[in-house]
Amino acid sequence: RYDCDSRALIDLRMRDGRGGERHRRIRTVAKHIRGRMHSIGRLVAPQHLRGLTVLTIEAPDRSDDVFVYLPSLARVRRVSMGRRADSFLGSDLTYRDLDRQRAEDYRIESLGREEVEGEPAHLIMARPEILETYLRISFLIALSDLAILETRYYKAGDVQASRIVCFPRASIRRSGGNLIPTRIHVANTIRGSETEVEISELEVDPEIDDRLFSIVTLRAEREFDAAGDARKRTRPDEP
């Protein structure tokens, strides 16, 4: 999550350890409302999952509220705290990944230096204040502009990371004062699976109706990218 409102199309391409591949396409919208991040995403492909919708509302003093609308059952369910580590739509992402991350959510254990594809980076090893799935997380942050280039997730007893998330430098765009990756690669080293995330049709700080982020919208067929004549498209700056 970034300190800007946004609208985007997200493609997830998931490959399992046996070579099988699946695809998900999601239309997403995010907006800060009274200091809290609200986001909603609806599947537009494949057809058999079309209409499945996820609503996330930031809660500053605990894990965010997450609600999922299942069109096949015509019902909304809340994702419980105990299931935040579950796979998101069968990918290597989790529902916990949907939460907005803050520096105060972690306690720094060590600092170092490393290179990511030849680029010098800070290596920050941190422990989440709320222990859920991972005991430690390392962040590799570019010395040049503090862009996050990679994160590594370690469970208790892990010597090597269980999950590695990469943000390729070439995909990072500057927009609205933020460094926003438009491609993300997630590797699950235990299962041997991987997920490619591609972000397109990115709009930064468009006009978005607050009423979009509601349980009513979860059940509706309202288009996320309809903002009337006031819609504003902002092209990301060059890398």
N, C-alpha and C positions, 0 to 999 in steps of 0.2 A: 504494500500500500504506500502511496505517495501523498505528499501534502498538496494535492491538486485534485480537482474533479476530472472525470474522464469518461469516455465512451469508446468501446473497442470491440473488435471481433477476435475471438481467440480460438485457435485450432490446436487440439491435442492429438498427437500421433503416438500411440502406445505400442511398444514391441515387447513381447514376452521372451523368456529364455529359450523358447523352442522355435522362434522365428515368426510366430503369429503376429499380426498387426491389426490394430483397430483405430478408428478415427472418431473424434468428437469435435463439434463446432458449437461455440457458445457466444451469444451476444451479451455483453456486459456493460453495466453503467455503475459509476461510483460517485458519491458526492459527500462532502463534509456538511453536516447539519448540526448546528449548535455545538461545534467542536468535536463531533463524533463522526467517524467514517461509516457511511451506509453504502452497501453494494448489492447489486442484484444481477444474476446471470441466468439466461434461459437457453437451453439446448435447441439448436435449429437443425442439427443433423447428428446421428442418423435418424431416419424417419421413425423408427420404432421407439426412440427416446424423445422425440420432438415434444417440446412443451415442459419438460422437467425443468424446474426453476429453483434456484438457491438464493435466499435472502440472508445477508449478514449485516448485523448492526453492532458497532463497536461498543464494548462495555469497558470503561477505563480501569475499573477496580477488579476485574475478573475476566475469564475467557469470553469472547464475543458470543452474542446470540446468533445461532444459525438455524434457519428454517428451510425445509425442502418440500416443494410441491410435487406430488407424484400424480401425473395426469391419468395413468392407468387405473388408479384407485380414487381419483378425484378428492384427494385429501392432502392436508399439510401436516408434516411431522417436524418436531424439534429435534435437532441433533444433540444428544446428551453429552455431558462432560466426558463420560466413560468411552465415548465413541469418536472423540476428536482426532484420534490417530488413525481412524479408518481411511481406506483409500477413497479418493475423490473421483467418482465416475469411473472406477476401475483403473485409474492412472497411478503413477508413482508419487503424485501429490496427495496430501492429506487435508482434511477439513481444518486442521490446525494451521496449515499454510495460508488459509484464507484470512486469518487474523492479521491485523496491523501490528507490526513489530516495533517496539520502542527500546531505546538503549537501557532504560531502567528495568526492563524485563530480564536483564542478564547481569551476572556478576563476573567480572573479568578475572581469569586465573593466571594468564600469562600473555606476554607480548613478544613478537618476534618478527622476522622478515622472511619472505619467500618470493619466488617469481611465478607468475601465471602466464604461460605462453610467452616468456621472455620479458614480461612487464613486472617491475618491482612492486611488491605489495606488502602491506602490513599483515601479519598473521596474528589474529586475536583469538585466543582460546577462552571461551566463556561457558558459564553454567547457567541454565535457565533458572530463574527464581522459583518458578512453578514446575516441578519435575513431573512430566507426563510420560513421554515416550523416550526422549533422549536425555542422557546424563550430561553430555557436553556438546557444544557446537563451536566449530572454528569458522571464522570469517576472514576471507582474504580480500583486502580492500586496497585499491590502487593508491600508490603514493601520490600520483599526479593530480587526481581530482576526487579521491575518496569514493569512487564508484565501487560497488560490491561486485567482485569478479567471480567469486566462488564461495559456497558454504558447504561444510562437511559435518555430518551428523553422526554422533557416537552413542550407542547404547551402553549400558553397564557391562563391563567386561570386554568391550570392543578394543582391539588394538588398531584396526583399520576402520575407516568410516563405513557405516551401514548404508548411508545415502549421501550422494554428492550432487550438488546443484551448481551448474555452471552458467554464467551470464557472459557470452562471448563479447569481447570488446567491440567488434565490428557492428554488433547489433544494438549498442547502447546509444540512445538519442538524448540530446538536451532539449528540454521543453518546459516552459513555465518554471524555470529555476530548478528542475529536477533532472536526474540522470535515469532514464527509463529504458530498461532492456526490452527489445522487441522479439528476442528469441531466448529461450531458456532450455537447458538440457538437464534432465533429472535422471540419475542412474541409481538403481537399487542394487547394491553389490551382493546382497544376500540372495535375492530372487533371480538375479541376472537379467532383470527387465530394465527398460528405459522409456522415458517419455520426452518427446520434443514439444515444446510450447512455442507457438508462433503468434505474435500479436500484430494485427493489421487494422486498417481503418481507424487508427488512433486519433482521437480528438481530445484536446486538453482544454479544460475550463469551458465546456459548452454550457448552455443554459439547460438546466434539468429541473423538472418539477419535483418538489419534495414528496408529493403524494405517490410517486412511483414506488417508494420503498415501504410497502405495506403488505399485510396478509391478503388484502383484497387484490392487489396486483398479482400475487402469486397464482391466484386462481383465474385471472383474466387473460385475454389474448392480446392485451395492449402491446403495441410495438415499442420497443425501448428506444429506437432511433428516431422517433417522431417528436420533434420539438417545435413544429410550426415554423413560421418565417423567422423566428428569433434564433434558430439554430446557427451556431458559429463553429467553423472548422478551423483548427489551428495546426499548421504543419509543423512537425518537429524540426528543430534546427539541425544543422549538419553535425556529425560526430565531432 
